[in-house]
Amino acid sequence: MSDEQQVTQSKHTQQYSADGKTVEIDIYRTEDSGWILEIVDENNNSTLWEDEFEKEDDALAEALDALKEEGIDNFIEPAE
């Protein structure tokens, strides 16, 4: 028997571009979790929110607000 949980990807998972840069807004959940929000840059570095969201719409709104208020550069780490 496998201990792996089924992951459900949100319909709101999408790319976001600004200032010539792009990140992935990744919203997903497992069977026993709320919606998880993660922003992933082109180097596969991620910013993961500690709190889960009850609704996937709320997770997307939070991501878009954070990207607009803080700027896309705050979510992109330099390549090693």
mmCIF file of the N, C-alpha and C atoms, coordinates in Angstrom:
data_MODEL
# 
_entry.id   MODEL 
# 
loop_
_atom_site.group_PDB 
_atom_site.id 
_atom_site.type_symbol 
_atom_site.label_atom_id 
_atom_site.label_alt_id 
_atom_site.label_comp_id 
_atom_site.label_asym_id 
_atom_site.label_entity_id 
_atom_site.label_seq_id 
_atom_site.pdbx_PDB_ins_code 
_atom_site.Cartn_x 
_atom_site.Cartn_y 
_atom_site.Cartn_z 
_atom_site.occupancy 
_atom_site.B_iso_or_equiv 
_atom_site.pdbx_formal_charge 
_atom_site.auth_seq_id 
_atom_site.auth_comp_id 
_atom_site.auth_asym_id 
_atom_site.auth_atom_id 
_atom_site.pdbx_PDB_model_num 
ATOM 1   N N  . MET A 1 1  ? 0.843   -1.196 0.000   1.00 0.00 ? 1  MET A N  1 
ATOM 2   C CA . MET A 1 1  ? 0.000   0.000  0.000   1.00 0.00 ? 1  MET A CA 1 
ATOM 3   C C  . MET A 1 1  ? 0.880   1.249  0.000   1.00 0.00 ? 1  MET A C  1 
ATOM 4   N N  . SER A 1 2  ? 0.545   2.214  -0.776  1.00 0.00 ? 2  SER A N  1 
ATOM 5   C CA . SER A 1 2  ? 1.332   3.431  -0.913  1.00 0.00 ? 2  SER A CA 1 
ATOM 6   C C  . SER A 1 2  ? 0.865   4.492  0.079   1.00 0.00 ? 2  SER A C  1 
ATOM 7   N N  . ASP A 1 3  ? 1.844   5.225  0.645   1.00 0.00 ? 3  ASP A N  1 
ATOM 8   C CA . ASP A 1 3  ? 1.529   6.311  1.566   1.00 0.00 ? 3  ASP A CA 1 
ATOM 9   C C  . ASP A 1 3  ? 1.418   7.653  0.842   1.00 0.00 ? 3  ASP A C  1 
ATOM 10  N N  . GLU A 1 4  ? 1.627   7.644  -0.469  1.00 0.00 ? 4  GLU A N  1 
ATOM 11  C CA . GLU A 1 4  ? 1.553   8.888  -1.226  1.00 0.00 ? 4  GLU A CA 1 
ATOM 12  C C  . GLU A 1 4  ? 0.117   9.388  -1.287  1.00 0.00 ? 4  GLU A C  1 
ATOM 13  N N  . GLN A 1 5  ? -0.017  10.702 -1.079  1.00 0.00 ? 5  GLN A N  1 
ATOM 14  C CA . GLN A 1 5  ? -1.340  11.306 -1.144  1.00 0.00 ? 5  GLN A CA 1 
ATOM 15  C C  . GLN A 1 5  ? -1.575  11.869 -2.541  1.00 0.00 ? 5  GLN A C  1 
ATOM 16  N N  . GLN A 1 6  ? -2.813  11.874 -2.933  1.00 0.00 ? 6  GLN A N  1 
ATOM 17  C CA . GLN A 1 6  ? -3.201  12.451 -4.217  1.00 0.00 ? 6  GLN A CA 1 
ATOM 18  C C  . GLN A 1 6  ? -3.102  13.969 -4.128  1.00 0.00 ? 6  GLN A C  1 
ATOM 19  N N  . VAL A 1 7  ? -2.433  14.588 -5.087  1.00 0.00 ? 7  VAL A N  1 
ATOM 20  C CA . VAL A 1 7  ? -2.309  16.040 -5.140  1.00 0.00 ? 7  VAL A CA 1 
ATOM 21  C C  . VAL A 1 7  ? -3.256  16.558 -6.214  1.00 0.00 ? 7  VAL A C  1 
ATOM 22  N N  . THR A 1 8  ? -4.053  17.558 -5.848  1.00 0.00 ? 8  THR A N  1 
ATOM 23  C CA . THR A 1 8  ? -4.979  18.191 -6.781  1.00 0.00 ? 8  THR A CA 1 
ATOM 24  C C  . THR A 1 8  ? -4.433  19.562 -7.144  1.00 0.00 ? 8  THR A C  1 
ATOM 25  N N  . GLN A 1 9  ? -4.208  19.793 -8.421  1.00 0.00 ? 9  GLN A N  1 
ATOM 26  C CA . GLN A 1 9  ? -3.707  21.072 -8.907  1.00 0.00 ? 9  GLN A CA 1 
ATOM 27  C C  . GLN A 1 9  ? -4.886  22.016 -9.114  1.00 0.00 ? 9  GLN A C  1 
ATOM 28  N N  . SER A 1 10 ? -4.739  23.257 -8.700  1.00 0.00 ? 10 SER A N  1 
ATOM 29  C CA . SER A 1 10 ? -5.798  24.249 -8.874  1.00 0.00 ? 10 SER A CA 1 
ATOM 30  C C  . SER A 1 10 ? -5.903  24.700 -10.327 1.00 0.00 ? 10 SER A C  1 
ATOM 31  N N  . LYS A 1 11 ? -7.103  25.055 -10.706 1.00 0.00 ? 11 LYS A N  1 
ATOM 32  C CA . LYS A 1 11 ? -7.320  25.649 -12.032 1.00 0.00 ? 11 LYS A CA 1 
ATOM 33  C C  . LYS A 1 11 ? -6.665  27.024 -12.124 1.00 0.00 ? 11 LYS A C  1 
ATOM 34  N N  . HIS A 1 12 ? -6.282  27.590 -10.968 1.00 0.00 ? 12 HIS A N  1 
ATOM 35  C CA . HIS A 1 12 ? -5.672  28.920 -10.928 1.00 0.00 ? 12 HIS A CA 1 
ATOM 36  C C  . HIS A 1 12 ? -4.153  28.897 -11.025 1.00 0.00 ? 12 HIS A C  1 
ATOM 37  N N  . THR A 1 13 ? -3.545  27.722 -11.087 1.00 0.00 ? 13 THR A N  1 
ATOM 38  C CA . THR A 1 13 ? -2.100  27.650 -11.287 1.00 0.00 ? 13 THR A CA 1 
ATOM 39  C C  . THR A 1 13 ? -1.790  28.302 -12.628 1.00 0.00 ? 13 THR A C  1 
ATOM 40  N N  . GLN A 1 14 ? -0.814  29.228 -12.621 1.00 0.00 ? 14 GLN A N  1 
ATOM 41  C CA . GLN A 1 14 ? -0.545  29.998 -13.837 1.00 0.00 ? 14 GLN A CA 1 
ATOM 42  C C  . GLN A 1 14 ? 0.813   30.664 -13.771 1.00 0.00 ? 14 GLN A C  1 
ATOM 43  N N  . GLN A 1 15 ? 1.246   31.177 -14.907 1.00 0.00 ? 15 GLN A N  1 
ATOM 44  C CA . GLN A 1 15 ? 2.458   31.982 -14.946 1.00 0.00 ? 15 GLN A CA 1 
ATOM 45  C C  . GLN A 1 15 ? 2.080   33.440 -14.751 1.00 0.00 ? 15 GLN A C  1 
ATOM 46  N N  . TYR A 1 16 ? 3.009   34.176 -14.121 1.00 0.00 ? 16 TYR A N  1 
ATOM 47  C CA . TYR A 1 16 ? 2.828   35.611 -13.907 1.00 0.00 ? 16 TYR A CA 1 
ATOM 48  C C  . TYR A 1 16 ? 4.094   36.291 -14.404 1.00 0.00 ? 16 TYR A C  1 
ATOM 49  N N  . SER A 1 17 ? 3.938   37.308 -15.232 1.00 0.00 ? 17 SER A N  1 
ATOM 50  C CA . SER A 1 17 ? 5.089   38.022 -15.783 1.00 0.00 ? 17 SER A CA 1 
ATOM 51  C C  . SER A 1 17 ? 5.000   39.502 -15.462 1.00 0.00 ? 17 SER A C  1 
ATOM 52  N N  . ALA A 1 18 ? 6.167   40.082 -15.164 1.00 0.00 ? 18 ALA A N  1 
ATOM 53  C CA . ALA A 1 18 ? 6.284   41.520 -14.939 1.00 0.00 ? 18 ALA A CA 1 
ATOM 54  C C  . ALA A 1 18 ? 7.748   41.895 -15.129 1.00 0.00 ? 18 ALA A C  1 
ATOM 55  N N  . ASP A 1 19 ? 7.989   43.062 -15.664 1.00 0.00 ? 19 ASP A N  1 
ATOM 56  C CA . ASP A 1 19 ? 9.354   43.564 -15.845 1.00 0.00 ? 19 ASP A CA 1 
ATOM 57  C C  . ASP A 1 19 ? 10.242  42.587 -16.612 1.00 0.00 ? 19 ASP A C  1 
ATOM 58  N N  . GLY A 1 20 ? 9.667   41.861 -17.562 1.00 0.00 ? 20 GLY A N  1 
ATOM 59  C CA . GLY A 1 20 ? 10.432  40.924 -18.370 1.00 0.00 ? 20 GLY A CA 1 
ATOM 60  C C  . GLY A 1 20 ? 10.822  39.641 -17.657 1.00 0.00 ? 20 GLY A C  1 
ATOM 61  N N  . LYS A 1 21 ? 10.227  39.378 -16.491 1.00 0.00 ? 21 LYS A N  1 
ATOM 62  C CA . LYS A 1 21 ? 10.531  38.180 -15.707 1.00 0.00 ? 21 LYS A CA 1 
ATOM 63  C C  . LYS A 1 21 ? 9.244   37.398 -15.482 1.00 0.00 ? 21 LYS A C  1 
ATOM 64  N N  . THR A 1 22 ? 9.380   36.093 -15.277 1.00 0.00 ? 22 THR A N  1 
ATOM 65  C CA . THR A 1 22 ? 8.210   35.236 -15.111 1.00 0.00 ? 22 THR A CA 1 
ATOM 66  C C  . THR A 1 22 ? 8.402   34.295 -13.932 1.00 0.00 ? 22 THR A C  1 
ATOM 67  N N  . VAL A 1 23 ? 7.330   34.109 -13.160 1.00 0.00 ? 23 VAL A N  1 
ATOM 68  C CA . VAL A 1 23 ? 7.288   33.110 -12.092 1.00 0.00 ? 23 VAL A CA 1 
ATOM 69  C C  . VAL A 1 23 ? 6.030   32.271 -12.288 1.00 0.00 ? 23 VAL A C  1 
ATOM 70  N N  . GLU A 1 24 ? 6.007   31.127 -11.642 1.00 0.00 ? 24 GLU A N  1 
ATOM 71  C CA . GLU A 1 24 ? 4.841   30.241 -11.677 1.00 0.00 ? 24 GLU A CA 1 
ATOM 72  C C  . GLU A 1 24 ? 4.098   30.382 -10.353 1.00 0.00 ? 24 GLU A C  1 
ATOM 73  N N  . ILE A 1 25 ? 2.811   30.683 -10.417 1.00 0.00 ? 25 ILE A N  1 
ATOM 74  C CA . ILE A 1 25 ? 1.956   30.654 -9.231  1.00 0.00 ? 25 ILE A CA 1 
ATOM 75  C C  . ILE A 1 25 ? 1.391   29.245 -9.165  1.00 0.00 ? 25 ILE A C  1 
ATOM 76  N N  . ASP A 1 26 ? 1.815   28.496 -8.166  1.00 0.00 ? 26 ASP A N  1 
ATOM 77  C CA . ASP A 1 26 ? 1.430   27.090 -8.037  1.00 0.00 ? 26 ASP A CA 1 
ATOM 78  C C  . ASP A 1 26 ? 0.485   26.955 -6.844  1.00 0.00 ? 26 ASP A C  1 
ATOM 79  N N  . ILE A 1 27 ? -0.725  26.499 -7.098  1.00 0.00 ? 27 ILE A N  1 
ATOM 80  C CA . ILE A 1 27 ? -1.745  26.324 -6.062  1.00 0.00 ? 27 ILE A CA 1 
ATOM 81  C C  . ILE A 1 27 ? -2.215  24.882 -6.136  1.00 0.00 ? 27 ILE A C  1 
ATOM 82  N N  . TYR A 1 28 ? -2.132  24.187 -5.016  1.00 0.00 ? 28 TYR A N  1 
ATOM 83  C CA . TYR A 1 28 ? -2.478  22.765 -4.997  1.00 0.00 ? 28 TYR A CA 1 
ATOM 84  C C  . TYR A 1 28 ? -2.919  22.355 -3.598  1.00 0.00 ? 28 TYR A C  1 
ATOM 85  N N  . ARG A 1 29 ? -3.471  21.150 -3.494  1.00 0.00 ? 29 ARG A N  1 
ATOM 86  C CA . ARG A 1 29 ? -3.882  20.624 -2.193  1.00 0.00 ? 29 ARG A CA 1 
ATOM 87  C C  . ARG A 1 29 ? -3.746  19.113 -2.205  1.00 0.00 ? 29 ARG A C  1 
ATOM 88  N N  . THR A 1 30 ? -3.638  18.548 -1.011  1.00 0.00 ? 30 THR A N  1 
ATOM 89  C CA . THR A 1 30 ? -3.692  17.099 -0.864  1.00 0.00 ? 30 THR A CA 1 
ATOM 90  C C  . THR A 1 30 ? -5.064  16.766 -0.301  1.00 0.00 ? 30 THR A C  1 
ATOM 91  N N  . GLU A 1 31 ? -5.329  15.489 -0.143  1.00 0.00 ? 31 GLU A N  1 
ATOM 92  C CA . GLU A 1 31 ? -6.649  15.054 0.317   1.00 0.00 ? 31 GLU A CA 1 
ATOM 93  C C  . GLU A 1 31 ? -7.028  15.638 1.675   1.00 0.00 ? 31 GLU A C  1 
ATOM 94  N N  . ASP A 1 32 ? -6.028  15.873 2.522   1.00 0.00 ? 32 ASP A N  1 
ATOM 95  C CA . ASP A 1 32 ? -6.326  16.321 3.885   1.00 0.00 ? 32 ASP A CA 1 
ATOM 96  C C  . ASP A 1 32 ? -5.743  17.694 4.206   1.00 0.00 ? 32 ASP A C  1 
ATOM 97  N N  . SER A 1 33 ? -5.586  18.544 3.187   1.00 0.00 ? 33 SER A N  1 
ATOM 98  C CA . SER A 1 33 ? -5.054  19.882 3.441   1.00 0.00 ? 33 SER A CA 1 
ATOM 99  C C  . SER A 1 33 ? -5.934  20.926 2.775   1.00 0.00 ? 33 SER A C  1 
ATOM 100 N N  . GLY A 1 34 ? -5.684  22.176 3.171   1.00 0.00 ? 34 GLY A N  1 
ATOM 101 C CA . GLY A 1 34 ? -6.285  23.291 2.463   1.00 0.00 ? 34 GLY A CA 1 
ATOM 102 C C  . GLY A 1 34 ? -5.458  23.564 1.217   1.00 0.00 ? 34 GLY A C  1 
ATOM 103 N N  . TRP A 1 35 ? -5.755  24.650 0.532   1.00 0.00 ? 35 TRP A N  1 
ATOM 104 C CA . TRP A 1 35 ? -5.007  25.016 -0.665  1.00 0.00 ? 35 TRP A CA 1 
ATOM 105 C C  . TRP A 1 35 ? -3.655  25.582 -0.263  1.00 0.00 ? 35 TRP A C  1 
ATOM 106 N N  . ILE A 1 36 ? -2.613  25.104 -0.896  1.00 0.00 ? 36 ILE A N  1 
ATOM 107 C CA . ILE A 1 36 ? -1.237  25.503 -0.613  1.00 0.00 ? 36 ILE A CA 1 
ATOM 108 C C  . ILE A 1 36 ? -0.787  26.429 -1.739  1.00 0.00 ? 36 ILE A C  1 
ATOM 109 N N  . LEU A 1 37 ? -0.131  27.528 -1.362  1.00 0.00 ? 37 LEU A N  1 
ATOM 110 C CA . LEU A 1 37 ? 0.339   28.514 -2.331  1.00 0.00 ? 37 LEU A CA 1 
ATOM 111 C C  . LEU A 1 37 ? 1.858   28.523 -2.359  1.00 0.00 ? 37 LEU A C  1 
ATOM 112 N N  . GLU A 1 38 ? 2.395   28.451 -3.561  1.00 0.00 ? 38 GLU A N  1 
ATOM 113 C CA . GLU A 1 38 ? 3.841   28.471 -3.760  1.00 0.00 ? 38 GLU A CA 1 
ATOM 114 C C  . GLU A 1 38 ? 4.123   29.282 -5.023  1.00 0.00 ? 38 GLU A C  1 
ATOM 115 N N  . ILE A 1 39 ? 5.116   30.157 -4.955  1.00 0.00 ? 39 ILE A N  1 
ATOM 116 C CA . ILE A 1 39 ? 5.566   30.886 -6.136  1.00 0.00 ? 39 ILE A CA 1 
ATOM 117 C C  . ILE A 1 39 ? 6.952   30.363 -6.477  1.00 0.00 ? 39 ILE A C  1 
ATOM 118 N N  . VAL A 1 40 ? 7.113   29.902 -7.717  1.00 0.00 ? 40 VAL A N  1 
ATOM 119 C CA . VAL A 1 40 ? 8.350   29.250 -8.147  1.00 0.00 ? 40 VAL A CA 1 
ATOM 120 C C  . VAL A 1 40 ? 8.991   30.083 -9.255  1.00 0.00 ? 40 VAL A C  1 
ATOM 121 N N  . ASP A 1 41 ? 10.300  30.375 -9.092  1.00 0.00 ? 41 ASP A N  1 
ATOM 122 C CA . ASP A 1 41 ? 10.989  31.165 -10.110 1.00 0.00 ? 41 ASP A CA 1 
ATOM 123 C C  . ASP A 1 41 ? 11.602  30.270 -11.187 1.00 0.00 ? 41 ASP A C  1 
ATOM 124 N N  . GLU A 1 42 ? 12.255  30.900 -12.162 1.00 0.00 ? 42 GLU A N  1 
ATOM 125 C CA . GLU A 1 42 ? 12.812  30.165 -13.301 1.00 0.00 ? 42 GLU A CA 1 
ATOM 126 C C  . GLU A 1 42 ? 13.954  29.225 -12.921 1.00 0.00 ? 42 GLU A C  1 
ATOM 127 N N  . ASN A 1 43 ? 14.552  29.429 -11.742 1.00 0.00 ? 43 ASN A N  1 
ATOM 128 C CA . ASN A 1 43 ? 15.629  28.561 -11.263 1.00 0.00 ? 43 ASN A CA 1 
ATOM 129 C C  . ASN A 1 43 ? 15.109  27.481 -10.323 1.00 0.00 ? 43 ASN A C  1 
ATOM 130 N N  . ASN A 1 44 ? 13.797  27.347 -10.255 1.00 0.00 ? 44 ASN A N  1 
ATOM 131 C CA . ASN A 1 44 ? 13.107  26.359 -9.423  1.00 0.00 ? 44 ASN A CA 1 
ATOM 132 C C  . ASN A 1 44 ? 13.227  26.644 -7.924  1.00 0.00 ? 44 ASN A C  1 
ATOM 133 N N  . ASN A 1 45 ? 13.547  27.901 -7.567  1.00 0.00 ? 45 ASN A N  1 
ATOM 134 C CA . ASN A 1 45 ? 13.491  28.326 -6.167  1.00 0.00 ? 45 ASN A CA 1 
ATOM 135 C C  . ASN A 1 45 ? 12.043  28.673 -5.867  1.00 0.00 ? 45 ASN A C  1 
ATOM 136 N N  . SER A 1 46 ? 11.609  28.401 -4.637  1.00 0.00 ? 46 SER A N  1 
ATOM 137 C CA . SER A 1 46 ? 10.203  28.663 -4.349  1.00 0.00 ? 46 SER A CA 1 
ATOM 138 C C  . SER A 1 46 ? 10.011  29.430 -3.052  1.00 0.00 ? 46 SER A C  1 
ATOM 139 N N  . THR A 1 47 ? 8.917   30.160 -3.029  1.00 0.00 ? 47 THR A N  1 
ATOM 140 C CA . THR A 1 47 ? 8.431   30.823 -1.826  1.00 0.00 ? 47 THR A CA 1 
ATOM 141 C C  . THR A 1 47 ? 7.122   30.137 -1.481  1.00 0.00 ? 47 THR A C  1 
ATOM 142 N N  . LEU A 1 48 ? 7.080   29.535 -0.303  1.00 0.00 ? 48 LEU A N  1 
ATOM 143 C CA . LEU A 1 48 ? 5.925   28.747 0.120   1.00 0.00 ? 48 LEU A CA 1 
ATOM 144 C C  . LEU A 1 48 ? 5.235   29.463 1.275   1.00 0.00 ? 48 LEU A C  1 
ATOM 145 N N  . TRP A 1 49 ? 3.948   29.700 1.161   1.00 0.00 ? 49 TRP A N  1 
ATOM 146 C CA . TRP A 1 49 ? 3.181   30.317 2.233   1.00 0.00 ? 49 TRP A CA 1 
ATOM 147 C C  . TRP A 1 49 ? 2.999   29.297 3.351   1.00 0.00 ? 49 TRP A C  1 
ATOM 148 N N  . GLU A 1 50 ? 3.146   29.736 4.590   1.00 0.00 ? 50 GLU A N  1 
ATOM 149 C CA . GLU A 1 50 ? 2.975   28.840 5.740   1.00 0.00 ? 50 GLU A CA 1 
ATOM 150 C C  . GLU A 1 50 ? 1.517   28.484 5.969   1.00 0.00 ? 50 GLU A C  1 
ATOM 151 N N  . ASP A 1 51 ? 0.636   29.447 5.755   1.00 0.00 ? 51 ASP A N  1 
ATOM 152 C CA . ASP A 1 51 ? -0.790  29.213 5.991   1.00 0.00 ? 51 ASP A CA 1 
ATOM 153 C C  . ASP A 1 51 ? -1.447  28.624 4.749   1.00 0.00 ? 51 ASP A C  1 
ATOM 154 N N  . GLU A 1 52 ? -2.371  27.720 4.978   1.00 0.00 ? 52 GLU A N  1 
ATOM 155 C CA . GLU A 1 52 ? -3.153  27.152 3.884   1.00 0.00 ? 52 GLU A CA 1 
ATOM 156 C C  . GLU A 1 52 ? -4.407  27.997 3.686   1.00 0.00 ? 52 GLU A C  1 
ATOM 157 N N  . PHE A 1 53 ? -5.010  27.882 2.528   1.00 0.00 ? 53 PHE A N  1 
ATOM 158 C CA . PHE A 1 53 ? -6.187  28.663 2.175   1.00 0.00 ? 53 PHE A CA 1 
ATOM 159 C C  . PHE A 1 53 ? -7.393  27.750 2.051   1.00 0.00 ? 53 PHE A C  1 
ATOM 160 N N  . GLU A 1 54 ? -8.535  28.228 2.531   1.00 0.00 ? 54 GLU A N  1 
ATOM 161 C CA . GLU A 1 54 ? -9.768  27.452 2.426   1.00 0.00 ? 54 GLU A CA 1 
ATOM 162 C C  . GLU A 1 54 ? -10.246 27.370 0.978   1.00 0.00 ? 54 GLU A C  1 
ATOM 163 N N  . LYS A 1 55 ? -10.066 28.487 0.249   1.00 0.00 ? 55 LYS A N  1 
ATOM 164 C CA . LYS A 1 55 ? -10.530 28.548 -1.144  1.00 0.00 ? 55 LYS A CA 1 
ATOM 165 C C  . LYS A 1 55 ? -9.351  28.830 -2.066  1.00 0.00 ? 55 LYS A C  1 
ATOM 166 N N  . GLU A 1 56 ? -9.334  28.178 -3.212  1.00 0.00 ? 56 GLU A N  1 
ATOM 167 C CA . GLU A 1 56 ? -8.250  28.398 -4.170  1.00 0.00 ? 56 GLU A CA 1 
ATOM 168 C C  . GLU A 1 56 ? -8.273  29.825 -4.720  1.00 0.00 ? 56 GLU A C  1 
ATOM 169 N N  . ASP A 1 57 ? -9.451  30.438 -4.793  1.00 0.00 ? 57 ASP A N  1 
ATOM 170 C CA . ASP A 1 57 ? -9.554  31.834 -5.235  1.00 0.00 ? 57 ASP A CA 1 
ATOM 171 C C  . ASP A 1 57 ? -8.792  32.759 -4.288  1.00 0.00 ? 57 ASP A C  1 
ATOM 172 N N  . ASP A 1 58 ? -8.868  32.473 -2.982  1.00 0.00 ? 58 ASP A N  1 
ATOM 173 C CA . ASP A 1 58 ? -8.161  33.287 -1.992  1.00 0.00 ? 58 ASP A CA 1 
ATOM 174 C C  . ASP A 1 58 ? -6.650  33.148 -2.141  1.00 0.00 ? 58 ASP A C  1 
ATOM 175 N N  . ALA A 1 59 ? -6.183  31.943 -2.458  1.00 0.00 ? 59 ALA A N  1 
ATOM 176 C CA . ALA A 1 59 ? -4.747  31.719 -2.662  1.00 0.00 ? 59 ALA A CA 1 
ATOM 177 C C  . ALA A 1 59 ? -4.250  32.517 -3.865  1.00 0.00 ? 59 ALA A C  1 
ATOM 178 N N  . LEU A 1 60 ? -5.007  32.504 -4.946  1.00 0.00 ? 60 LEU A N  1 
ATOM 179 C CA . LEU A 1 60 ? -4.619  33.266 -6.132  1.00 0.00 ? 60 LEU A CA 1 
ATOM 180 C C  . LEU A 1 60 ? -4.609  34.762 -5.835  1.00 0.00 ? 60 LEU A C  1 
ATOM 181 N N  . ALA A 1 61 ? -5.630  35.254 -5.151  1.00 0.00 ? 61 ALA A N  1 
ATOM 182 C CA . ALA A 1 61 ? -5.692  36.677 -4.811  1.00 0.00 ? 61 ALA A CA 1 
ATOM 183 C C  . ALA A 1 61 ? -4.491  37.080 -3.961  1.00 0.00 ? 61 ALA A C  1 
ATOM 184 N N  . GLU A 1 62 ? -4.115  36.246 -3.008  1.00 0.00 ? 62 GLU A N  1 
ATOM 185 C CA . GLU A 1 62 ? -2.950  36.518 -2.159  1.00 0.00 ? 62 GLU A CA 1 
ATOM 186 C C  . GLU A 1 62 ? -1.672  36.578 -2.992  1.00 0.00 ? 62 GLU A C  1 
ATOM 187 N N  . ALA A 1 63 ? -1.504  35.635 -3.911  1.00 0.00 ? 63 ALA A N  1 
ATOM 188 C CA . ALA A 1 63 ? -0.309  35.612 -4.760  1.00 0.00 ? 63 ALA A CA 1 
ATOM 189 C C  . ALA A 1 63 ? -0.224  36.872 -5.618  1.00 0.00 ? 63 ALA A C  1 
ATOM 190 N N  . LEU A 1 64 ? -1.315  37.223 -6.265  1.00 0.00 ? 64 LEU A N  1 
ATOM 191 C CA . LEU A 1 64 ? -1.317  38.401 -7.135  1.00 0.00 ? 64 LEU A CA 1 
ATOM 192 C C  . LEU A 1 64 ? -1.073  39.678 -6.341  1.00 0.00 ? 64 LEU A C  1 
ATOM 193 N N  . ASP A 1 65 ? -1.689  39.788 -5.162  1.00 0.00 ? 65 ASP A N  1 
ATOM 194 C CA . ASP A 1 65 ? -1.463  40.957 -4.307  1.00 0.00 ? 65 ASP A CA 1 
ATOM 195 C C  . ASP A 1 65 ? 0.001   41.049 -3.895  1.00 0.00 ? 65 ASP A C  1 
ATOM 196 N N  . ALA A 1 66 ? 0.586   39.926 -3.476  1.00 0.00 ? 66 ALA A N  1 
ATOM 197 C CA . ALA A 1 66 ? 1.982   39.916 -3.033  1.00 0.00 ? 66 ALA A CA 1 
ATOM 198 C C  . ALA A 1 66 ? 2.921   40.290 -4.180  1.00 0.00 ? 66 ALA A C  1 
ATOM 199 N N  . LEU A 1 67 ? 2.682   39.747 -5.355  1.00 0.00 ? 67 LEU A N  1 
ATOM 200 C CA . LEU A 1 67 ? 3.535   40.056 -6.501  1.00 0.00 ? 67 LEU A CA 1 
ATOM 201 C C  . LEU A 1 67 ? 3.429   41.526 -6.899  1.00 0.00 ? 67 LEU A C  1 
ATOM 202 N N  . LYS A 1 68 ? 2.240   42.082 -6.841  1.00 0.00 ? 68 LYS A N  1 
ATOM 203 C CA . LYS A 1 68 ? 2.060   43.489 -7.210  1.00 0.00 ? 68 LYS A CA 1 
ATOM 204 C C  . LYS A 1 68 ? 2.624   44.422 -6.144  1.00 0.00 ? 68 LYS A C  1 
ATOM 205 N N  . GLU A 1 69 ? 2.409   44.098 -4.864  1.00 0.00 ? 69 GLU A N  1 
ATOM 206 C CA . GLU A 1 69 ? 2.857   44.970 -3.778  1.00 0.00 ? 69 GLU A CA 1 
ATOM 207 C C  . GLU A 1 69 ? 4.363   44.874 -3.535  1.00 0.00 ? 69 GLU A C  1 
ATOM 208 N N  . GLU A 1 70 ? 4.906   43.658 -3.562  1.00 0.00 ? 70 GLU A N  1 
ATOM 209 C CA . GLU A 1 70 ? 6.316   43.453 -3.237  1.00 0.00 ? 70 GLU A CA 1 
ATOM 210 C C  . GLU A 1 70 ? 7.214   43.464 -4.465  1.00 0.00 ? 70 GLU A C  1 
ATOM 211 N N  . GLY A 1 71 ? 6.639   43.255 -5.636  1.00 0.00 ? 71 GLY A N  1 
ATOM 212 C CA . GLY A 1 71 ? 7.413   43.201 -6.869  1.00 0.00 ? 71 GLY A CA 1 
ATOM 213 C C  . GLY A 1 71 ? 7.915   41.797 -7.156  1.00 0.00 ? 71 GLY A C  1 
ATOM 214 N N  . ILE A 1 72 ? 7.987   41.470 -8.428  1.00 0.00 ? 72 ILE A N  1 
ATOM 215 C CA . ILE A 1 72 ? 8.373   40.125 -8.838  1.00 0.00 ? 72 ILE A CA 1 
ATOM 216 C C  . ILE A 1 72 ? 9.804   39.784 -8.416  1.00 0.00 ? 72 ILE A C  1 
ATOM 217 N N  . ASP A 1 73 ? 10.685  40.794 -8.344  1.00 0.00 ? 73 ASP A N  1 
ATOM 218 C CA . ASP A 1 73 ? 12.082  40.540 -7.969  1.00 0.00 ? 73 ASP A CA 1 
ATOM 219 C C  . ASP A 1 73 ? 12.221  39.940 -6.577  1.00 0.00 ? 73 ASP A C  1 
ATOM 220 N N  . ASN A 1 74 ? 11.282  40.221 -5.694  1.00 0.00 ? 74 ASN A N  1 
ATOM 221 C CA . ASN A 1 74 ? 11.337  39.649 -4.345  1.00 0.00 ? 74 ASN A CA 1 
ATOM 222 C C  . ASN A 1 74 ? 11.063  38.151 -4.336  1.00 0.00 ? 74 ASN A C  1 
ATOM 223 N N  . PHE A 1 75 ? 10.592  37.607 -5.442  1.00 0.00 ? 75 PHE A N  1 
ATOM 224 C CA . PHE A 1 75 ? 10.278  36.183 -5.526  1.00 0.00 ? 75 PHE A CA 1 
ATOM 225 C C  . PHE A 1 75 ? 11.232  35.431 -6.458  1.00 0.00 ? 75 PHE A C  1 
ATOM 226 N N  . ILE A 1 76 ? 12.277  36.124 -6.906  1.00 0.00 ? 76 ILE A N  1 
ATOM 227 C CA . ILE A 1 76 ? 13.266  35.498 -7.785  1.00 0.00 ? 76 ILE A CA 1 
ATOM 228 C C  . ILE A 1 76 ? 14.617  35.526 -7.090  1.00 0.00 ? 76 ILE A C  1 
ATOM 229 N N  . GLU A 1 77 ? 15.207  34.343 -6.941  1.00 0.00 ? 77 GLU A N  1 
ATOM 230 C CA . GLU A 1 77 ? 16.532  34.234 -6.337  1.00 0.00 ? 77 GLU A CA 1 
ATOM 231 C C  . GLU A 1 77 ? 17.559  34.082 -7.448  1.00 0.00 ? 77 GLU A C  1 
ATOM 232 N N  . PRO A 1 78 ? 18.763  34.606 -7.223  1.00 0.00 ? 78 PRO A N  1 
ATOM 233 C CA . PRO A 1 78 ? 19.792  34.461 -8.261  1.00 0.00 ? 78 PRO A CA 1 
ATOM 234 C C  . PRO A 1 78 ? 20.187  33.003 -8.467  1.00 0.00 ? 78 PRO A C  1 
ATOM 235 N N  . ALA A 1 79 ? 20.584  32.682 -9.686  1.00 0.00 ? 79 ALA A N  1 
ATOM 236 C CA . ALA A 1 79 ? 21.062  31.324 -9.981  1.00 0.00 ? 79 ALA A CA 1 
ATOM 237 C C  . ALA A 1 79 ? 22.379  31.101 -9.254  1.00 0.00 ? 79 ALA A C  1 
ATOM 238 N N  . GLU A 1 80 ? 22.576  29.873 -8.811  1.00 0.00 ? 80 GLU A N  1 
ATOM 239 C CA . GLU A 1 80 ? 23.823  29.567 -8.086  1.00 0.00 ? 80 GLU A CA 1 
ATOM 240 C C  . GLU A 1 80 ? 24.938  29.246 -9.040  1.00 0.00 ? 80 GLU A C  1 
# 
